[in-house]
Each structure stands twice: as structure tokens, then as C-alpha cells.
């Protein structure tokens, strides 16, 4: 019988830390990645993750945080990872409601809506999102609090 993995939603703010290791809480983000690589967890995200990763590394390059080659390599590497991706359209209405009610960015709330629908935790490194929503959604978790799950 195959082991049932704990499923987690992860947002782009965590994934970027896998390549820009100078970011705050990159060590905790790496623990999450290592848990995934060791099949202790399964990571999922809405399909908008792909464009968010590209946007994050374009922004990092424009700000001089990574070279063009580093940005392109990070995008290639991260988009090749086997995330379980969900169609954002299926949760768009709920994400809109969350964003409107809590004055948040719509694309961030797609991750919240996905975690809510799937009944799993959302791990984020987005302080603004966490500070506003973790009081209303117990599933919204701060990456600094991530604890290793693999044995």
C-alpha cells in the first residue's frame, strides 16, 4: 500500500526562496522542498504559479538581485518541478470573495481559496498576506514556522 502524503499548497513567495537563498526564511523553505523531494509531502498550487514564478524572477533581475542567466535558469528549473497544479478558474469566485472581504490581491487569494477547498495548509512567505489572513483562515501558515516532516 502506498503511503498517503500530506498535501500542502505553496505559493510563489516560498518557491522563490529555493533559488534566492539570501531571502529571509530560505532555510525553512528549503526544508519544505526537501520534504517534498523525500515524499514526506505533496505540493500543489493553482496553475497561475507558472506566470508568478516568471514574474518574480523578472522582478528580481530588474532589481539586480539575480543575473539574467540566474533568472532564466531558476525559471526553467522551478517550472520543471512536478507540482500538482489546479485550474485557477475553478476557485476564482471564492478567491474574489476573499480578496474583496479582506482587501487583498486577487491572485494571492487564489492560493487561499485552493487551500480552503482542498482542506490543506497554505505555506507563504508573503508577510502582508499572512498578517491579514491567518486570523481568518487557520490554513494560512507562515514559512518561518515550517517544521521538517521527513524522518
N, C-alpha and C positions, 0 to 999 in steps of 0.2 A: 504494500500500500504506500503510495506517495505521500510525503509529508505535506501538510497543508500550511502554506506560507501566510504570514501576516501581511496583509496588503496595506500599503501606505500611499497617500497622494503626496507628491513632492512638487514644489514649484520651482521656477527658474532661478529664484534668488538662492536656493540651495545648490542647484546644479552648477551654477557659475563658480561656486567655491571649489568645485572639484578641479578646476583648471586655473583659477586665480587664487592660489593658496595663501596669498598675503591678506585676503579678506578676513574680517572678524569671523570667528567660529568655523573656519575652514577645517579644523581638526574634527569637530563634531560632524560636519557634513561628510568628511571622508569616512567616518565610522559608519554612517548610513550607507554610503557607497559600498564599503567593504561587506556590510551585512547583506546587501543586495547581491554582490558578486559571490558571496558564500551561501546564497539561497536561504538566508535567515528571514528575509522579507521579499516581497514583490512590490515593485514600484510602478505606479500608474500616474497618469496625468491627462489633461484634456489635450486634444490634438493641436491646440494653439501653442503648446510648448515649443514646437519646432521654430515658429517665427519669433517667439520670445527669446530663444537661445541666440538666434542670429542677431536680433536687435541688441541684446545685452553685450555681445562681443563687438558689434559695430560701435556701440557707445563707449565701451572700454578702450577700443582702438582710438577713437576720436579724442578721448581724454588722455591719451598717452600712457595708459595703464598696461597695454599689450601691443606688441608689434602687429603689423598686418598679417605676417606669416603665423604668428601665435594665435591670432583671432581665427583665421581660416582653419588652422589645424584643430583648434578647440571646437569649432562649429562642426567640422567633419566628424571628429571623434565622438562628440556628445550626441549628434543626431544618428549615429550608427548604433547607439545603445538600444537594447530591446525593451524599451518602456512599453507597458500596456497602455495604449492610447485610446481615449474615449472621444466620441464626437461631441464637440462643444455645443453644437446646435441642440442636442437633446437636453441640455440643462440651462440654456440661455435665458429662459423666462425666469427661472428661480434665481439665477445669478443677477439678473436685472433687479429683482425684488430686494435681494440682499444689498446690492450696491446702492440702490435708492434709499433704503431704510437706514443704512449706516454711513452714507456719504463716502463710499469707497469707489475705486476704479472698477469698471465692469469686468475687465479681463482678469483682475485678481479674484473677483468673486466667482468666476467660473471654477476656479480650483476649490473654493469653499463649497460651492454647490455640488461639485463632484464628490468631495469627501462626505458631505451630508447624505447624498443619495446612496453612496456605497457603504455608509456606516463605518468609515475608517478615519484615521487621523490624517490631517494635512500638516506637513512639516514645512515651515517657511523661515526664511532669513530676512523677510520684509518687516522691519520693526513697526512701521506705520500700520500695516495690515494686522499684525499680531496684536498691537496695543489696543486697537479698536474692537477687533472681533473675537478675541479669545474669551472675553466675558460673556458673549452671546452664543458662541459655538465652542463647546468643550473640545471639539475635534481639532481646533486650530492650535498648533503646537509650535513653540519657539525652538529653533535649531540648537541653541546653546544647551537645551535640556535633553537633547538626544542621548540615549544610553545604548551602548553596544548590545545587540541581541544574539549574536552568534556565540556558540560555545567554544 
